[in-house]
């Protein structure tokens, strides 16, 4: 199973929607055409053989990154629902 690593923490105050927009802006800077998958308490963003996960908290957003398996199967069901949501 691929390794999921935290690569960035964005400290921010504001609404959840504002943090989600900030997260998407960061990802779309690098990958303009992505598949966005909202999943319970986090957001998954798929692009080719990679998945980015955005985990939102009251005062920060953690962004995680993972390569997917070539056989993918929906990003190994979004890397086992983001490792059973950490």
Biopython code that builds the backbone (N, CA, C, O; Angstrom):
import numpy as np
from Bio.PDB.StructureBuilder import StructureBuilder

atoms = [
    (1, "UNK", "N", (0.851, -1.183, 0.000)),
    (1, "UNK", "CA", (0.000, 0.000, 0.000)),
    (1, "UNK", "C", (0.889, 1.236, 0.000)),
    (1, "UNK", "O", (1.869, 1.291, 0.742)),
    (2, "UNK", "N", (0.563, 2.211, -0.810)),
    (2, "UNK", "CA", (1.386, 3.426, -0.890)),
    (2, "UNK", "C", (1.443, 4.193, 0.427)),
    (2, "UNK", "O", (0.521, 4.145, 1.241)),
    (3, "UNK", "N", (2.538, 4.892, 0.606)),
    (3, "UNK", "CA", (2.731, 5.714, 1.805)),
    (3, "UNK", "C", (2.022, 7.058, 1.631)),
    (3, "UNK", "O", (2.101, 7.682, 0.573)),
    (4, "UNK", "N", (1.332, 7.491, 2.680)),
    (4, "UNK", "CA", (0.684, 8.799, 2.691)),
    (4, "UNK", "C", (1.516, 9.701, 3.588)),
    (4, "UNK", "O", (1.729, 9.391, 4.760)),
    (5, "UNK", "N", (1.992, 10.827, 3.037)),
    (5, "UNK", "CA", (2.845, 11.740, 3.815)),
    (5, "UNK", "C", (2.248, 13.127, 3.885)),
    (5, "UNK", "O", (1.711, 13.642, 2.905)),
    (6, "UNK", "N", (2.350, 13.724, 5.064)),
    (6, "UNK", "CA", (1.930, 15.125, 5.193)),
    (6, "UNK", "C", (3.038, 15.978, 4.602)),
    (6, "UNK", "O", (4.211, 15.808, 4.932)),
    (7, "UNK", "N", (2.655, 16.897, 3.728)),
    (7, "UNK", "CA", (3.672, 17.724, 3.078)),
    (7, "UNK", "C", (3.549, 19.194, 3.410)),
    (7, "UNK", "O", (4.488, 19.958, 3.183)),
    (8, "UNK", "N", (2.406, 19.610, 3.944)),
    (8, "UNK", "CA", (2.214, 21.034, 4.166)),
    (8, "UNK", "C", (1.120, 21.242, 5.202)),
    (8, "UNK", "O", (0.123, 20.521, 5.212)),
    (9, "UNK", "N", (1.306, 22.221, 6.066)),
    (9, "UNK", "CA", (0.260, 22.662, 6.980)),
    (9, "UNK", "C", (0.031, 24.140, 6.730)),
    (9, "UNK", "O", (0.956, 24.950, 6.794)),
    (10, "UNK", "N", (-1.211, 24.476, 6.446)),
    (10, "UNK", "CA", (-1.577, 25.864, 6.215)),
    (10, "UNK", "C", (-2.345, 26.330, 7.439)),
    (10, "UNK", "O", (-3.441, 25.842, 7.714)),
    (11, "UNK", "N", (-1.769, 27.275, 8.174)),
    (11, "UNK", "CA", (-2.458, 27.813, 9.346)),
    (11, "UNK", "C", (-3.357, 28.930, 8.891)),
    (11, "UNK", "O", (-2.937, 29.842, 8.179)),
    (12, "UNK", "N", (-4.607, 28.844, 9.315)),
    (12, "UNK", "CA", (-5.574, 29.813, 8.827)),
    (12, "UNK", "C", (-6.766, 29.843, 9.763)),
    (12, "UNK", "O", (-7.155, 28.820, 10.326)),
    (13, "UNK", "N", (-7.328, 30.996, 9.921)),
    (13, "UNK", "CA", (-8.610, 31.097, 10.597)),
    (13, "UNK", "C", (-9.637, 31.465, 9.552)),
    (13, "UNK", "O", (-9.312, 32.110, 8.555)),
    (14, "UNK", "N", (-10.831, 31.074, 9.764)),
    (14, "UNK", "CA", (-11.878, 31.367, 8.804)),
    (14, "UNK", "C", (-12.810, 30.190, 8.704)),
    (14, "UNK", "O", (-12.714, 29.229, 9.468)),
    (15, "UNK", "N", (-13.700, 30.277, 7.767)),
    (15, "UNK", "CA", (-14.690, 29.221, 7.617)),
    (15, "UNK", "C", (-14.076, 28.007, 6.931)),
    (15, "UNK", "O", (-13.033, 28.094, 6.283)),
    (16, "UNK", "N", (-14.743, 26.889, 7.089)),
    (16, "UNK", "CA", (-14.314, 25.657, 6.422)),
    (16, "UNK", "C", (-14.304, 25.861, 4.914)),
    (16, "UNK", "O", (-13.400, 25.382, 4.228)),
    (17, "UNK", "N", (-15.296, 26.564, 4.397)),
    (17, "UNK", "CA", (-15.353, 26.793, 2.949)),
    (17, "UNK", "C", (-14.172, 27.626, 2.467)),
    (17, "UNK", "O", (-13.657, 27.397, 1.372)),
    (18, "UNK", "N", (-13.745, 28.581, 3.265)),
    (18, "UNK", "CA", (-12.592, 29.404, 2.888)),
    (18, "UNK", "C", (-11.327, 28.546, 2.869)),
    (18, "UNK", "O", (-10.501, 28.676, 1.965)),
    (19, "UNK", "N", (-11.174, 27.663, 3.874)),
    (19, "UNK", "CA", (-9.992, 26.796, 3.903)),
    (19, "UNK", "C", (-10.011, 25.809, 2.742)),
    (19, "UNK", "O", (-8.968, 25.522, 2.156)),
    (20, "UNK", "N", (-11.193, 25.286, 2.406)),
    (20, "UNK", "CA", (-11.279, 24.371, 1.272)),
    (20, "UNK", "C", (-10.902, 25.097, -0.022)),
    (20, "UNK", "O", (-10.207, 24.536, -0.870)),
    (21, "UNK", "N", (-11.352, 26.320, -0.171)),
    (21, "UNK", "CA", (-11.004, 27.105, -1.367)),
    (21, "UNK", "C", (-9.507, 27.363, -1.430)),
    (21, "UNK", "O", (-8.908, 27.304, -2.504)),
    (22, "UNK", "N", (-8.902, 27.648, -0.282)),
    (22, "UNK", "CA", (-7.449, 27.862, -0.239)),
    (22, "UNK", "C", (-6.718, 26.582, -0.631)),
    (22, "UNK", "O", (-5.766, 26.619, -1.410)),
    (23, "UNK", "N", (-7.161, 25.463, -0.095)),
    (23, "UNK", "CA", (-6.544, 24.173, -0.434)),
    (23, "UNK", "C", (-6.644, 23.872, -1.910)),
    (23, "UNK", "O", (-5.672, 23.437, -2.528)),
    (24, "UNK", "N", (-7.819, 24.100, -2.482)),
    (24, "UNK", "CA", (-7.993, 23.843, -3.901)),
    (24, "UNK", "C", (-7.154, 24.791, -4.741)),
    (24, "UNK", "O", (-6.644, 24.403, -5.793)),
    (25, "UNK", "N", (-7.009, 26.007, -4.295)),
    (25, "UNK", "CA", (-6.175, 26.971, -5.033)),
    (25, "UNK", "C", (-4.722, 26.511, -5.041)),
    (25, "UNK", "O", (-4.040, 26.621, -6.060)),
    (26, "UNK", "N", (-4.247, 25.997, -3.910)),
    (26, "UNK", "CA", (-2.875, 25.484, -3.838)),
    (26, "UNK", "C", (-2.692, 24.325, -4.805)),
    (26, "UNK", "O", (-1.723, 24.296, -5.563)),
    (27, "UNK", "N", (-3.623, 23.365, -4.784)),
    (27, "UNK", "CA", (-3.508, 22.195, -5.661)),
    (27, "UNK", "C", (-3.640, 22.597, -7.127)),
    (27, "UNK", "O", (-2.857, 22.140, -7.959)),
    (28, "UNK", "N", (-4.615, 23.443, -7.459)),
    (28, "UNK", "CA", (-4.827, 23.824, -8.860)),
    (28, "UNK", "C", (-3.680, 24.660, -9.428)),
    (28, "UNK", "O", (-3.536, 24.773, -10.645)),
    (29, "UNK", "N", (-2.870, 25.241, -8.553)),
    (29, "UNK", "CA", (-1.680, 25.939, -9.028)),
    (29, "UNK", "C", (-0.758, 24.961, -9.741)),
    (29, "UNK", "O", (-0.152, 25.295, -10.760)),
    (30, "UNK", "N", (-0.654, 23.738, -9.194)),
    (30, "UNK", "CA", (0.228, 22.723, -9.769)),
    (30, "UNK", "C", (-0.486, 21.859, -10.804)),
    (30, "UNK", "O", (0.109, 21.481, -11.814)),
    (31, "UNK", "N", (-1.754, 21.546, -10.562)),
    (31, "UNK", "CA", (-2.513, 20.646, -11.426)),
    (31, "UNK", "C", (-3.869, 21.263, -11.751)),
    (31, "UNK", "O", (-4.814, 21.104, -10.978)),
    (32, "UNK", "N", (-3.984, 21.964, -12.881)),
    (32, "UNK", "CA", (-5.235, 22.653, -13.187)),
    (32, "UNK", "C", (-6.426, 21.723, -13.447)),
    (32, "UNK", "O", (-7.561, 22.102, -13.157)),
    (33, "UNK", "N", (-6.204, 20.534, -13.976)),
    (33, "UNK", "CA", (-7.308, 19.615, -14.283)),
    (33, "UNK", "C", (-7.268, 18.427, -13.330)),
    (33, "UNK", "O", (-6.532, 17.465, -13.554)),
    (34, "UNK", "N", (-8.056, 18.498, -12.274)),
    (34, "UNK", "CA", (-8.040, 17.455, -11.260)),
    (34, "UNK", "C", (-9.456, 16.952, -11.001)),
    (34, "UNK", "O", (-10.438, 17.614, -11.337)),
    (35, "UNK", "N", (-9.541, 15.774, -10.398)),
    (35, "UNK", "CA", (-10.814, 15.223, -9.956)),
    (35, "UNK", "C", (-10.928, 15.489, -8.458)),
    (35, "UNK", "O", (-10.062, 15.070, -7.690)),
    (36, "UNK", "N", (-11.984, 16.180, -8.035)),
    (36, "UNK", "CA", (-12.163, 16.554, -6.637)),
    (36, "UNK", "C", (-13.211, 15.632, -6.019)),
    (36, "UNK", "O", (-14.321, 15.504, -6.538)),
    (37, "UNK", "N", (-12.852, 14.994, -4.912)),
    (37, "UNK", "CA", (-13.747, 14.041, -4.276)),
    (37, "UNK", "C", (-13.924, 14.417, -2.805)),
    (37, "UNK", "O", (-13.031, 14.162, -1.997)),
    (38, "UNK", "N", (-15.065, 15.021, -2.441)),
    (38, "UNK", "CA", (-15.317, 15.273, -1.024)),
    (38, "UNK", "C", (-15.651, 13.958, -0.339)),
    (38, "UNK", "O", (-16.438, 13.169, -0.863)),
    (39, "UNK", "N", (-15.072, 13.717, 0.807)),
    (39, "UNK", "CA", (-15.263, 12.451, 1.495)),
    (39, "UNK", "C", (-15.326, 12.713, 2.987)),
    (39, "UNK", "O", (-14.302, 12.995, 3.610)),
    (40, "UNK", "N", (-16.503, 12.624, 3.563)),
    (40, "UNK", "CA", (-16.710, 12.858, 5.002)),
    (40, "UNK", "C", (-15.963, 14.082, 5.509)),
    (40, "UNK", "O", (-16.368, 15.207, 5.213)),
    (41, "UNK", "N", (-14.887, 13.899, 6.260)),
    (41, "UNK", "CA", (-14.198, 15.013, 6.921)),
    (41, "UNK", "C", (-12.951, 15.501, 6.183)),
    (41, "UNK", "O", (-12.188, 16.298, 6.728)),
    (42, "UNK", "N", (-12.740, 15.047, 4.981)),
    (42, "UNK", "CA", (-11.578, 15.502, 4.228)),
    (42, "UNK", "C", (-11.928, 15.588, 2.754)),
    (42, "UNK", "O", (-12.988, 15.137, 2.320)),
    (43, "UNK", "N", (-11.024, 16.173, 2.003)),
    (43, "UNK", "CA", (-11.206, 16.328, 0.571)),
    (43, "UNK", "C", (-10.077, 15.588, -0.126)),
    (43, "UNK", "O", (-8.910, 15.763, 0.226)),
    (44, "UNK", "N", (-10.408, 14.771, -1.103)),
    (44, "UNK", "CA", (-9.396, 14.063, -1.887)),
    (44, "UNK", "C", (-9.355, 14.667, -3.282)),
    (44, "UNK", "O", (-10.393, 14.955, -3.879)),
    (45, "UNK", "N", (-8.154, 14.855, -3.791)),
    (45, "UNK", "CA", (-7.953, 15.422, -5.118)),
    (45, "UNK", "C", (-7.084, 14.451, -5.899)),
    (45, "UNK", "O", (-5.939, 14.190, -5.529)),
    (46, "UNK", "N", (-7.641, 13.915, -6.990)),
    (46, "UNK", "CA", (-6.907, 12.931, -7.793)),
    (46, "UNK", "C", (-6.382, 13.572, -9.058)),
    (46, "UNK", "O", (-7.061, 14.374, -9.700)),
    (47, "UNK", "N", (-5.148, 13.201, -9.408)),
    (47, "UNK", "CA", (-4.552, 13.640, -10.665)),
    (47, "UNK", "C", (-3.586, 12.555, -11.118)),
    (47, "UNK", "O", (-2.619, 12.243, -10.423)),
    (48, "UNK", "N", (-3.853, 11.988, -12.278)),
    (48, "UNK", "CA", (-3.032, 10.898, -12.813)),
    (48, "UNK", "C", (-2.775, 9.845, -11.752)),
    (48, "UNK", "O", (-3.705, 9.174, -11.305)),
    (49, "UNK", "N", (-1.536, 9.694, -11.350)),
    (49, "UNK", "CA", (-1.152, 8.643, -10.395)),
    (49, "UNK", "C", (-0.896, 9.209, -9.006)),
    (49, "UNK", "O", (-0.141, 8.624, -8.230)),
    (50, "UNK", "N", (-1.505, 10.320, -8.687)),
    (50, "UNK", "CA", (-1.314, 10.920, -7.369)),
    (50, "UNK", "C", (-2.656, 11.268, -6.734)),
    (50, "UNK", "O", (-3.647, 11.499, -7.426)),
    (51, "UNK", "N", (-2.664, 11.299, -5.423)),
    (51, "UNK", "CA", (-3.822, 11.777, -4.666)),
    (51, "UNK", "C", (-3.312, 12.741, -3.613)),
    (51, "UNK", "O", (-2.330, 12.466, -2.925)),
    (52, "UNK", "N", (-3.977, 13.856, -3.497)),
    (52, "UNK", "CA", (-3.720, 14.830, -2.444)),
    (52, "UNK", "C", (-4.903, 14.770, -1.500)),
    (52, "UNK", "O", (-6.047, 14.718, -1.953)),
    (53, "UNK", "N", (-4.658, 14.776, -0.210)),
    (53, "UNK", "CA", (-5.729, 14.796, 0.782)),
    (53, "UNK", "C", (-5.635, 16.093, 1.561)),
    (53, "UNK", "O", (-4.546, 16.510, 1.954)),
    (54, "UNK", "N", (-6.771, 16.730, 1.784)),
    (54, "UNK", "CA", (-6.811, 17.938, 2.596)),
    (54, "UNK", "C", (-7.645, 17.653, 3.829)),
    (54, "UNK", "O", (-8.837, 17.361, 3.743)),
    (55, "UNK", "N", (-6.992, 17.745, 4.980)),
    (55, "UNK", "CA", (-7.608, 17.466, 6.275)),
    (55, "UNK", "C", (-7.803, 18.798, 6.996)),
    (55, "UNK", "O", (-6.835, 19.494, 7.304)),
    (56, "UNK", "N", (-9.052, 19.143, 7.260)),
    (56, "UNK", "CA", (-9.384, 20.460, 7.802)),
    (56, "UNK", "C", (-9.607, 20.416, 9.304)),
    (56, "UNK", "O", (-10.240, 19.497, 9.824)),
    (57, "UNK", "N", (-9.084, 21.411, 9.987)),
    (57, "UNK", "CA", (-9.280, 21.596, 11.421)),
    (57, "UNK", "C", (-9.752, 23.031, 11.629)),
    (57, "UNK", "O", (-9.854, 23.793, 10.668)),
    (58, "UNK", "N", (-10.040, 23.407, 12.874)),
    (58, "UNK", "CA", (-10.519, 24.766, 13.143)),
    (58, "UNK", "C", (-9.531, 25.830, 12.714)),
    (58, "UNK", "O", (-9.927, 26.853, 12.154)),
    (59, "UNK", "N", (-8.249, 25.605, 12.967)),
    (59, "UNK", "CA", (-7.269, 26.661, 12.745)),
    (59, "UNK", "C", (-6.202, 26.326, 11.720)),
    (59, "UNK", "O", (-5.282, 27.116, 11.512)),
    (60, "UNK", "N", (-6.304, 25.174, 11.076)),
    (60, "UNK", "CA", (-5.283, 24.801, 10.096)),
    (60, "UNK", "C", (-5.833, 23.773, 9.125)),
    (60, "UNK", "O", (-6.898, 23.192, 9.330)),
    (61, "UNK", "N", (-5.077, 23.571, 8.073)),
    (61, "UNK", "CA", (-5.387, 22.547, 7.097)),
    (61, "UNK", "C", (-4.089, 21.795, 6.809)),
    (61, "UNK", "O", (-3.079, 22.403, 6.458)),
    (62, "UNK", "N", (-4.121, 20.482, 6.958)),
    (62, "UNK", "CA", (-2.967, 19.647, 6.629)),
    (62, "UNK", "C", (-3.185, 19.069, 5.237)),
    (62, "UNK", "O", (-4.262, 18.562, 4.923)),
    (63, "UNK", "N", (-2.149, 19.153, 4.410)),
    (63, "UNK", "CA", (-2.218, 18.582, 3.070)),
    (63, "UNK", "C", (-1.279, 17.384, 3.016)),
    (63, "UNK", "O", (-0.098, 17.489, 3.350)),
    (64, "UNK", "N", (-1.818, 16.251, 2.593)),
    (64, "UNK", "CA", (-1.070, 15.003, 2.478)),
    (64, "UNK", "C", (-0.976, 14.632, 1.007)),
    (64, "UNK", "O", (-1.794, 15.060, 0.193)),
    (65, "UNK", "N", (0.027, 13.833, 0.677)),
    (65, "UNK", "CA", (0.289, 13.466, -0.707)),
    (65, "UNK", "C", (0.567, 11.974, -0.768)),
    (65, "UNK", "O", (1.157, 11.408, 0.152)),
    (66, "UNK", "N", (0.141, 11.340, -1.851)),
    (66, "UNK", "CA", (0.364, 9.905, -2.007)),
    (66, "UNK", "C", (0.382, 9.556, -3.486)),
    (66, "UNK", "O", (-0.421, 10.078, -4.259)),
    (67, "UNK", "N", (1.301, 8.667, -3.888)),
    (67, "UNK", "CA", (1.241, 8.084, -5.223)),
    (67, "UNK", "C", (0.273, 6.915, -5.157)),
    (67, "UNK", "O", (0.163, 6.262, -4.119)),
    (68, "UNK", "N", (-0.431, 6.640, -6.251)),
    (68, "UNK", "CA", (-1.354, 5.511, -6.258)),
    (68, "UNK", "C", (-0.759, 4.343, -7.012)),
    (68, "UNK", "O", (0.176, 4.492, -7.799)),
    (69, "UNK", "N", (-1.314, 3.195, -6.756)),
    (69, "UNK", "CA", (-0.930, 1.957, -7.420)),
    (69, "UNK", "C", (-1.362, 2.018, -8.881)),
    (69, "UNK", "O", (-2.432, 2.554, -9.171)),
    (70, "UNK", "N", (-0.566, 1.488, -9.815)),
    (70, "UNK", "CA", (-0.974, 1.513, -11.219)),
    (70, "UNK", "C", (-2.328, 0.832, -11.465)),
    (70, "UNK", "O", (-3.028, 1.194, -12.410)),
    (71, "UNK", "N", (-2.701, -0.126, -10.650)),
    (71, "UNK", "CA", (-4.003, -0.788, -10.805)),
    (71, "UNK", "C", (-5.111, -0.014, -10.110)),
    (71, "UNK", "O", (-6.271, -0.425, -10.152)),
    (72, "UNK", "N", (-4.790, 1.042, -9.505)),
    (72, "UNK", "CA", (-5.587, 2.048, -8.808)),
    (72, "UNK", "C", (-6.834, 1.575, -8.075)),
    (72, "UNK", "O", (-6.874, 1.679, -6.849)),
    (73, "UNK", "N", (-7.848, 1.062, -8.753)),
    (73, "UNK", "CA", (-9.119, 0.705, -8.116)),
    (73, "UNK", "C", (-9.621, 1.854, -7.246)),
    (73, "UNK", "O", (-9.740, 1.755, -6.025)),
    (74, "UNK", "N", (-9.912, 2.960, -7.959)),
    (74, "UNK", "CA", (-10.395, 4.218, -7.360)),
    (74, "UNK", "C", (-9.468, 4.699, -6.265)),
    (74, "UNK", "O", (-9.890, 5.026, -5.156)),
    (75, "UNK", "N", (-8.194, 4.732, -6.607)),
    (75, "UNK", "CA", (-7.187, 5.228, -5.671)),
    (75, "UNK", "C", (-7.140, 4.361, -4.428)),
    (75, "UNK", "O", (-7.058, 4.841, -3.297)),
    (76, "UNK", "N", (-7.199, 2.990, -4.702)),
    (76, "UNK", "CA", (-7.284, 2.006, -3.614)),
    (76, "UNK", "C", (-8.307, 2.472, -2.584)),
    (76, "UNK", "O", (-8.061, 2.563, -1.381)),
    (77, "UNK", "N", (-9.497, 2.764, -3.168)),
    (77, "UNK", "CA", (-10.626, 3.340, -2.450)),
    (77, "UNK", "C", (-10.117, 4.458, -1.551)),
    (77, "UNK", "O", (-10.170, 4.440, -0.321)),
    (78, "UNK", "N", (-9.613, 5.441, -2.310)),
    (78, "UNK", "CA", (-9.044, 6.667, -1.735)),
    (78, "UNK", "C", (-8.163, 6.351, -0.540)),
    (78, "UNK", "O", (-8.360, 6.801, 0.589)),
    (79, "UNK", "N", (-7.146, 5.515, -0.894)),
    (79, "UNK", "CA", (-6.124, 5.054, 0.054)),
    (79, "UNK", "C", (-6.804, 4.730, 1.389)),
    (79, "UNK", "O", (-6.597, 5.344, 2.436)),
    (80, "UNK", "N", (-7.644, 3.690, 1.231)),
    (80, "UNK", "CA", (-8.406, 3.133, 2.360)),
    (80, "UNK", "C", (-9.025, 4.226, 3.215)),
    (80, "UNK", "O", (-8.797, 4.350, 4.418)),
    (81, "UNK", "N", (-9.840, 5.023, 2.490)),
    (81, "UNK", "CA", (-10.553, 6.144, 3.110)),
    (81, "UNK", "C", (-9.625, 6.926, 4.012)),
    (81, "UNK", "O", (-9.844, 7.135, 5.205)),
    (82, "UNK", "N", (-8.543, 7.348, 3.318)),
    (82, "UNK", "CA", (-7.510, 8.192, 3.944)),
    (82, "UNK", "C", (-7.076, 7.578, 5.271)),
    (82, "UNK", "O", (-7.123, 8.166, 6.351)),
    (83, "UNK", "N", (-6.640, 6.302, 5.068)),
    (83, "UNK", "CA", (-6.133, 5.480, 6.181)),
    (83, "UNK", "C", (-7.087, 5.530, 7.371)),
    (83, "UNK", "O", (-6.720, 5.831, 8.507)),
    (84, "UNK", "N", (-8.363, 5.209, 7.025)),
    (84, "UNK", "CA", (-9.452, 5.221, 8.006)),
    (84, "UNK", "C", (-9.460, 6.524, 8.789)),
    (84, "UNK", "O", (-9.564, 6.575, 10.015)),
    (85, "UNK", "N", (-9.344, 7.561, 7.992)),
    (85, "UNK", "CA", (-9.286, 8.946, 8.432)),
    (85, "UNK", "C", (-8.339, 9.127, 9.613)),
    (85, "UNK", "O", (-8.708, 9.527, 10.717)),
    (86, "UNK", "N", (-7.099, 8.804, 9.294)),
    (86, "UNK", "CA", (-5.993, 8.985, 10.235)),
    (86, "UNK", "C", (-6.442, 8.598, 11.620)),
    (86, "UNK", "O", (-5.660, 8.676, 12.568)),
]
sb = StructureBuilder()
sb.init_structure("model")
sb.init_model(0)
sb.init_chain("A")
sb.init_seg("    ")
for serial, (resi, resn, name, xyz) in enumerate(atoms, 1):
    if name == "N":
        sb.init_residue(resn, " ", resi, " ")
    sb.init_atom(name, np.array(xyz, "f"), 0.0, 1.0, " ", f" {name:<3s}", serial, name[0])
structure = sb.get_structure()
